[in-house]
Amino acid sequence: MSIARQLYQLQEIDLEIADEEGKLEQVAGRLGKNEVVVAAQEKLDAEKKKLEEWQRQQRSLEGEIDDLANKIKASNDQLYSGRINNPKELSGLQHEVELLKAKCDQLETKDLELMEQVESVETSAVALKQELKEITLEWQREQEQLRQEKAMLESSLSDLKQQRQALAAETDAQVLALYDKLRKNKGWAVARVEQGICHGCRISLPSSELQQARSGALVQCGSCSRILYLP
Ligand SMILES: [Zn+2]
């Protein structure tokens, strides 16, 4: 194998390693992140809190209604007990009962409104609970998939790194140093040559360079310095 071909293979492996490392970083970044689940849980908690508040208001209102009903009953009992004979006192008591009844009607209307509110929040809480369940299941599925992807990438990376090590071990140390330097400076070190053109810089190569490269010697592009590889 020519030295250029060997370096080209090394580069293919390095590009693949970089690609897989990028993917691994993405996968690792998504593992354990559960913002969607937390957001759905918070939404449900907020709705439950709202429900408790409406229920508390409803209980307090119903307590008031009970108190009023008791007062109305007590006044009515007094009114019809036959113990009050004074007409002024009687009409005063009657008036009081009417006022209490009006107030009671008002509160009952409000109670109906509150009941509707409570029902609507209850329905919405049930829907949010279902949503949270689905989101959690979906998240668990996704996490499992990510764990598998991570394991696959790690195993493939370990293979690639072994391949790289073996290939690098076969390569002359100076040549390897040149390759690493070019890779660091230019992103990639080896350029394919097709139809006499360097694919690193798109420049037509002089025939002397082409001939040298064809003979298997290590030749760098006169323009971009990359190592020329004739497939
Ligand atoms: Zn070039």
Residues whose N, C-alpha, C, O or C-beta is under 5 A from the ligand:
A	BS01	ZN	C198 G200 C201 C221 S223 C224 S225
